């Protein structure tokens, strides 16, 4: 684990018995972010537990980066324009899904995260905490439409269906590369993944959405088409037609 600073806050006990640890909250913006995270964290944990269950790390580590350099150091991501819109990331040093072990887990907030609205922070915190909770059960090659769609399902509040005009645009799963874009292209990838997760939960139930996550993204996962057929009992093409009609209502 990365070194902490002398002014790093003491660990915070959470309502469900977990412990929240802080890193890097030394500057005024990150200190303010810490206060807001502390106010939201129990409800975020409850949302994740409601969907995923209680069997995940009892220690939650959250870091607040005060510079781009610190963000890339803590995430160990290469610097580049693809991260310009990233508010936070949940990362780990090592992951062994076969043994359900993830080491060095941490959620890292980017420098601009302090400027997020309360509603946006709530979404980001729940989204990244779902990644945190599922990290040890997620294969390294799990499809991103699944991982990001389910995280957004937990993180985003419900919204009215988009209707016929948007149904054709949204009713297709994003490619892996679509999540590495910037601006509207990246937003569309997340929207497509989120609407698909919402569709599965609405039509088949949230327990089935979790089952799909495990079958399509767990340690011994099937490919996407086989997982959809195995869990939902329907072929991919037929499912997408139903999804399109669901979006258009």
C-alpha atoms as one frame of an Amber mdcrd trajectory, in Angstrom:
protein
   0.000   0.000   0.000   1.134   3.510  -0.698   2.609   5.690   2.021   0.239
   7.975   3.873   0.875  11.525   5.009   1.095  12.684   8.598  -2.198  14.568
   8.373  -4.141  11.639   6.916  -7.379  11.192   8.911  -7.822   8.242  11.220
  -9.824   5.234   9.973 -13.597   5.646  10.094 -15.889   2.822  11.250 -18.858
   2.290   8.954 -22.412   1.407   9.873 -22.171  -2.173   8.587 -18.926  -2.926
  10.445 -16.435  -2.173   7.675 -13.635   0.346   8.144 -12.916   3.264   5.823
  -9.278   4.339   5.449  -8.212   7.637   3.853  -5.114   8.535   1.863  -3.874
  11.896   0.671  -6.532  14.209   2.041  -4.070  17.002   2.825  -5.119  20.002
   0.735  -8.217  22.154   1.240 -10.092  20.734  -1.804  -9.404  17.119  -0.852
 -10.270  17.757   2.787 -13.649  19.093   1.686 -14.096  16.042  -0.520 -13.310
  13.780   2.426 -16.110  15.381   4.440 -18.588  14.829   1.611 -17.454  11.233
   1.067 -17.800  10.518   4.782 -21.394  11.781   4.662 -22.274   9.513   1.711
 -20.261   6.377   2.337 -22.734   4.454   4.515 -25.561   4.841   1.988 -23.150
   3.845  -0.798 -22.130   0.691   1.061 -25.802  -0.117   1.688 -26.577   0.247
  -2.040 -23.718  -2.070  -2.984 -24.634  -4.644  -0.338 -28.270  -4.543  -1.479
 -27.206  -5.594  -4.975 -24.046  -7.668  -4.494 -24.320  -8.966  -0.942 -22.062
  -8.630   2.079 -19.181 -10.915   1.049 -16.490  -8.431   0.050 -13.606  -6.538
   1.612 -14.099  -5.310   5.164 -11.514  -2.562   4.564 -12.301   0.278   2.149
  -9.451   2.577   1.110 -10.240   5.930  -0.494  -7.592   8.363  -1.726  -7.960
  11.980  -2.804  -5.375  13.061  -5.369  -4.497  16.760  -5.423  -2.694  16.627
  -8.791  -2.811  14.713 -12.078   0.603  13.272 -11.296  -0.608  11.939  -7.970
  -3.716  10.476  -9.588  -1.685   8.554 -12.184   0.768   7.418  -9.489  -1.970
   6.048  -7.263  -3.916   4.433 -10.101  -0.743   3.355 -11.927  -2.370   4.391
 -15.175  -0.338   5.972 -17.972  -0.973   9.674 -18.378  -3.104  10.647 -21.363
  -6.176  12.538 -22.561  -8.446   9.498 -22.105  -8.592  10.189 -18.366  -9.632
  13.839 -18.625 -13.275  13.059 -17.770 -12.507  10.477 -15.082 -13.665  11.565
 -11.614 -12.490   8.470  -9.745 -11.187   4.960 -10.273 -11.202   1.752  -8.233
  -7.928  -0.121  -8.723  -5.919  -2.934  -7.149  -2.292  -4.004  -7.143  -3.057
  -7.661  -7.870  -6.225  -9.628  -8.607  -6.688 -13.404  -8.510 -10.367 -14.115
  -9.331  -9.841 -17.883  -9.163  -8.923 -17.565  -5.468 -11.129 -14.495  -4.897
  -8.217 -12.360  -3.737  -7.553  -8.699  -4.549  -4.631  -6.910  -2.868  -3.856
  -3.209  -2.557  -7.360  -2.102  -3.407  -8.087   1.622  -3.352 -10.578   4.072
  -4.783  -8.774   7.144  -6.097 -10.572  10.444  -6.658  -9.127  12.718  -9.336
  -8.196  16.350  -8.528 -11.361  17.722 -10.137 -13.654  15.480  -8.066 -13.989
  18.140  -5.379 -16.014  20.239  -7.828 -18.675  17.573  -8.397 -22.229  18.232
  -7.306 -23.577  16.169  -4.428 -25.679  14.130  -6.851 -22.687  13.410  -9.100
 -20.513  12.448  -6.139 -23.197  10.042  -4.935 -23.257   8.326  -8.335 -19.474
   8.123  -8.649 -19.003   6.825  -5.111 -21.573   4.036  -5.555 -20.281   3.161
  -9.035 -16.663   2.849  -7.923 -17.599   1.074  -4.699 -19.383  -1.585  -6.750
 -16.148  -2.093  -8.698 -14.326  -2.278  -5.362 -16.735  -4.871  -3.994 -16.663
  -7.072  -7.096 -12.940  -6.785  -7.867 -11.974 -10.176  -6.424 -14.795 -11.872
  -8.375 -14.175 -10.146 -11.710 -11.999 -11.705 -14.398  -9.296  -9.493 -15.851
 -10.897  -9.908 -19.285 -14.491  -9.370 -18.142 -16.447  -7.373 -20.758 -16.560
  -3.708 -19.872 -20.174  -3.329 -20.976 -20.988  -5.689 -18.124 -18.685  -4.250
 -15.452 -19.529  -0.619 -16.206 -23.209  -1.239 -16.847 -23.702  -3.010 -13.530
 -21.676  -0.362 -11.666 -23.876   2.332 -13.204 -26.984   0.321 -12.350 -25.969
   0.535  -8.687 -24.714   4.099  -8.953 -27.226   5.956 -11.096 -30.759   6.853
 -10.028 -33.611   5.599 -12.179 -34.657   7.697 -15.170 -37.559   7.558 -17.642
 -37.013   5.305 -20.645 -35.639   7.275 -23.604 -38.417   6.460 -26.074 -38.499
   5.482 -29.768 -36.228   8.264 -31.062 -33.265   7.060 -28.996 -33.977   3.332
 -28.880 -32.038   2.360 -32.009 -28.994   4.353 -30.901 -28.939   2.904 -27.410
 -29.934  -0.713 -28.067 -26.486  -2.090 -28.807 -23.700  -3.139 -26.514 -20.622
  -0.882 -26.625 -17.286  -2.259 -27.754 -14.358  -2.353 -25.336 -12.644   0.519
 -27.152 -15.709   2.751 -26.821 -15.000   3.188 -23.109 -11.573   4.641 -23.881
 -12.977   7.535 -25.896 -13.608  11.004 -24.581 -16.647  13.255 -24.354 -19.911
  12.182 -25.951 -18.493   8.969 -27.428 -17.489   7.695 -24.012 -20.758   8.873
 -22.460 -22.717   6.925 -25.071 -20.771   3.757 -24.221 -21.671   4.101 -20.549
 -25.285   4.915 -21.385 -25.657   1.828 -23.550 -24.151  -0.393 -20.860 -26.330
   1.175 -18.169 -29.569   0.831 -20.138 -28.801  -2.815 -20.859 -28.216  -3.518
 -17.154 -31.440  -1.690 -16.302 -33.307  -3.703 -18.920 -32.034  -7.015 -17.539
 -32.896  -6.033 -13.956 -36.341  -4.775 -14.943 -37.271  -7.789 -17.063 -35.503
 -10.598 -15.187 -34.750  -9.179 -11.728 -31.675  -7.844  -9.973 -30.662 -11.323
  -8.784 -30.494 -12.424 -12.430 -28.386  -9.370 -13.311 -25.904 -10.419 -10.614
 -25.956 -13.985 -11.953 -25.224 -12.655 -15.439 -22.293 -10.670 -14.031 -20.786
 -13.842 -12.597 -21.430 -16.002 -15.678 -20.176 -13.409 -18.171 -17.473 -11.748
 -16.051 -16.394 -14.126 -13.290 -13.271 -16.275 -13.039 -14.548 -19.097 -15.276
 -16.834 -16.945 -17.388 -18.508 -17.813 -20.655 -18.381 -15.538 -23.670 -21.088
 -12.902 -23.757 -23.481 -14.685 -26.129 -23.176 -17.987 -24.269 -23.647 -16.290
 -20.885 -26.786 -14.505 -22.060 -28.173 -17.772 -23.391 -27.194 -19.678 -20.250
 -28.619 -17.173 -17.744 -31.580 -15.760 -19.654 -32.489 -18.683 -21.889 -32.642
 -16.532 -25.013 -30.430 -15.938 -28.024 -28.555 -12.647 -28.259 -30.369 -11.333
 -31.342 -33.812 -11.992 -29.910 -32.815 -10.410 -26.592 -31.604  -7.231 -28.261
 -34.891  -6.915 -30.165 -36.792  -7.108 -26.879 -34.376  -4.599 -25.354 -35.005
  -2.152 -28.212 -38.775  -2.399 -27.721 -38.342  -1.932 -23.959 -36.331   1.251
 -24.520 -38.922   2.614 -26.957 -41.886   2.337 -24.610
